[in-house]
């Protein structure tokens, strides 16, 4: 299994590509803001000879769904997200205006993911962990076999997601991290929605929100 990270948009969101030996791939958070950025993503997939089979959203704030419409048009794949983030998806155009950006309304999700759901794709087996607080429908995707977790904007290296946006709640986020993420093995590698990777153990021991 290979993990690739591409960074898109003025908000610098991480778009992750999980590829297996059969050249099938899962895309997490297609953050491509412009046509040129989306072409950079599709050129990368073509270069690696990868075929997308799933588009997952850790949550539906504007920067994590910028590319959903183009992805649907190109690959006929709608996104999967948690139902509790439907409101954020529908309000993403207004959210973009708040940040001085413009975007088309993203398409409706292809389906919804529940806490604890196992998502199978080729050789990948992802477990959905509902981690509300940054947004009501925030989800982390845990691949136990590989010892990795994609945390969206719940947990960052040395920080946590902001909770001042609609639907955010600080106490809820802290509880989510403690009960859903910090219970994972310490060596689990964390791939967040922004910035670089870290590990669960490092965040337990050094993250200022918990030490």
C-alpha positions as CSV (number, residue, x, y, z in Angstrom):
1,X,0.0,0.0,0.0
2,X,1.2,3.5,-0.9
3,X,0.1,6.8,0.6
4,X,0.5,10.0,-1.4
5,X,-0.2,13.5,-0.2
6,X,-1.0,16.5,-2.5
7,X,-1.7,19.9,-1.1
8,X,-4.4,22.1,-2.7
9,X,-6.2,25.5,-2.5
10,X,-5.4,28.7,-0.7
11,X,-6.3,26.9,2.6
12,X,-3.6,24.3,1.9
13,X,-5.7,21.2,2.5
14,X,-4.1,17.7,2.3
15,X,-5.6,15.4,-0.3
16,X,-4.6,11.8,0.3
17,X,-4.4,9.0,-2.1
18,X,-4.3,5.4,-0.8
19,X,-3.1,3.1,-3.5
20,X,-2.9,-0.7,-3.5
21,X,-0.9,-3.2,-5.6
22,X,-3.8,-3.6,-8.0
23,X,-3.6,0.1,-8.9
24,X,-6.9,0.9,-7.3
25,X,-7.0,4.0,-5.0
26,X,-9.1,5.7,-2.5
27,X,-9.0,9.5,-2.4
28,X,-9.6,11.3,0.9
29,X,-10.7,15.0,0.8
30,X,-10.4,16.2,-2.8
31,X,-9.4,19.8,-2.1
32,X,-8.7,20.9,-5.6
33,X,-9.9,24.6,-5.8
34,X,-9.1,25.3,-9.5
35,X,-9.3,23.5,-12.8
36,X,-5.5,23.6,-12.8
37,X,-5.3,22.0,-9.4
38,X,-7.7,19.3,-10.4
39,X,-5.6,18.6,-13.5
40,X,-2.6,18.2,-11.3
41,X,-4.5,15.6,-9.4
42,X,-5.6,13.7,-12.5
43,X,-2.2,13.9,-14.1
44,X,-0.7,12.4,-10.9
45,X,-3.2,9.6,-11.0
46,X,-2.6,8.9,-14.6
47,X,1.2,9.0,-14.1
48,X,0.9,6.4,-11.3
49,X,-1.7,4.4,-13.4
50,X,-4.2,4.6,-10.5
51,X,-7.9,4.1,-10.8
52,X,-10.0,5.9,-8.1
53,X,-12.8,3.7,-6.7
54,X,-13.8,5.8,-3.6
55,X,-14.0,9.4,-2.6
56,X,-14.2,9.9,1.1
57,X,-14.7,13.1,3.1
58,X,-13.4,13.4,6.6
59,X,-15.9,16.3,6.9
60,X,-17.6,18.8,4.7
61,X,-16.1,22.2,5.3
62,X,-15.5,24.0,2.1
63,X,-11.8,23.3,1.7
64,X,-12.3,19.5,1.9
65,X,-15.0,19.4,-0.7
66,X,-13.7,22.0,-3.3
67,X,-13.0,19.2,-5.8
68,X,-16.1,17.0,-5.3
69,X,-18.0,18.2,-8.3
70,X,-15.1,17.8,-10.7
71,X,-14.3,14.4,-9.2
72,X,-17.8,13.3,-9.8
73,X,-17.8,14.6,-13.4
74,X,-14.4,12.9,-14.2
75,X,-14.7,9.6,-12.4
76,X,-18.5,9.2,-11.8
77,X,-17.7,8.9,-8.1
78,X,-19.7,10.8,-5.5
79,X,-18.4,11.4,-2.1
80,X,-19.1,9.5,1.1
81,X,-19.4,11.4,4.4
82,X,-21.1,11.4,7.8
83,X,-24.8,12.5,7.7
84,X,-24.2,15.0,10.5
85,X,-22.1,17.1,8.1
86,X,-24.9,17.5,5.5
87,X,-25.5,21.1,6.7
88,X,-21.8,22.0,6.3
89,X,-21.9,20.6,2.7
90,X,-25.0,22.6,1.8
91,X,-23.5,25.8,3.4
92,X,-20.1,25.4,1.8
93,X,-20.7,28.2,-0.8
94,X,-21.5,30.6,2.0
95,X,-18.5,29.4,3.9
96,X,-16.3,30.1,0.9
97,X,-17.6,33.7,0.7
98,X,-16.7,34.1,4.4
99,X,-13.1,33.2,3.5
100,X,-13.2,35.5,0.4
101,X,-13.4,32.5,-2.0
102,X,-15.8,31.4,-4.6
103,X,-17.0,27.9,-5.4
104,X,-19.8,26.1,-7.1
105,X,-22.3,24.2,-4.9
106,X,-20.9,20.7,-4.4
107,X,-23.0,17.6,-5.4
108,X,-25.0,15.6,-3.0
109,X,-23.1,12.8,-1.3
110,X,-23.3,9.4,-2.9
111,X,-23.9,7.9,0.6
112,X,-23.3,8.3,4.3
113,X,-20.8,6.6,6.6
114,X,-21.6,5.6,10.2
115,X,-19.3,5.3,13.2
116,X,-17.5,2.0,13.3
117,X,-18.3,1.2,9.6
118,X,-15.8,-0.8,7.7
119,X,-15.1,0.4,4.2
120,X,-13.5,-2.1,1.9
121,X,-11.6,-1.1,-1.3
122,X,-9.2,-3.4,-2.9
123,X,-6.6,-4.3,-0.3
124,X,-7.6,-1.3,1.9
125,X,-9.8,-1.9,5.0
126,X,-10.7,1.5,6.6
127,X,-12.6,1.8,9.8
128,X,-14.7,5.0,10.2
129,X,-14.3,6.7,13.6
130,X,-16.8,9.5,14.3
131,X,-14.8,12.3,16.0
132,X,-17.2,15.3,16.2
133,X,-16.1,18.6,17.6
134,X,-14.4,20.4,14.7
135,X,-17.6,19.7,12.8
136,X,-20.6,17.5,13.8
137,X,-19.8,14.9,11.2
138,X,-16.0,14.7,11.4
139,X,-14.7,11.2,10.7
140,X,-11.3,9.7,11.0
141,X,-10.3,6.7,8.8
142,X,-8.2,4.1,10.5
143,X,-6.3,1.3,8.7
144,X,-5.3,-1.0,11.5
145,X,-3.1,-3.3,9.3
146,X,-1.0,-0.4,8.2
147,X,-1.0,1.4,11.5
148,X,-2.3,4.7,10.1
149,X,-5.2,7.0,10.7
150,X,-6.5,10.0,8.6
151,X,-7.8,12.5,11.1
152,X,-9.2,15.3,9.0
153,X,-9.2,18.5,11.0
154,X,-9.8,16.8,14.4
155,X,-6.1,16.3,15.4
156,X,-3.0,17.9,14.0
157,X,0.7,17.7,14.8
158,X,0.9,19.7,18.0
159,X,-2.6,21.1,17.8
160,X,-6.3,20.3,17.3
161,X,-9.0,21.6,14.9
162,X,-10.7,24.9,15.4
163,X,-14.1,24.8,17.1
164,X,-15.4,28.3,16.4
165,X,-17.1,27.4,13.1
166,X,-20.8,26.4,13.0
167,X,-21.3,23.1,14.7
168,X,-18.0,23.1,16.4
169,X,-17.6,22.4,20.1
170,X,-14.3,22.4,22.0
171,X,-15.3,19.9,24.8
172,X,-16.8,17.5,22.3
173,X,-13.6,17.6,20.2
174,X,-11.4,17.0,23.2
175,X,-13.5,14.0,24.2
176,X,-13.5,12.6,20.6
177,X,-9.7,12.7,20.5
178,X,-9.3,11.1,23.9
179,X,-11.8,8.3,23.4
180,X,-11.5,7.6,19.6
181,X,-7.9,8.5,18.7
182,X,-5.8,8.4,21.8
183,X,-7.0,4.8,22.3
184,X,-5.2,3.7,19.1
185,X,-1.7,2.2,19.4
186,X,0.9,4.8,20.2
187,X,2.9,4.0,17.0
188,X,-0.1,4.8,14.8
189,X,0.9,7.4,12.2
190,X,-1.5,10.3,12.0
191,X,-2.2,11.9,8.6
192,X,-4.1,15.1,9.3
193,X,-6.1,17.4,7.0
194,X,-3.5,20.1,7.1
195,X,0.3,20.2,7.7
196,X,2.6,17.2,8.2
197,X,2.2,13.8,9.9
198,X,2.7,12.8,13.5
199,X,2.0,9.8,15.7
200,X,-0.6,9.1,18.3
201,X,2.0,8.6,21.0
202,X,3.7,11.9,20.2
203,X,0.4,13.8,20.5
204,X,-0.5,12.1,23.8
205,X,2.9,13.1,25.2
206,X,3.5,16.5,23.7
207,X,0.3,18.1,22.3
208,X,-0.3,21.2,24.4
209,X,-4.0,20.6,24.5
210,X,-3.5,17.4,26.5
211,X,-0.3,17.9,28.5
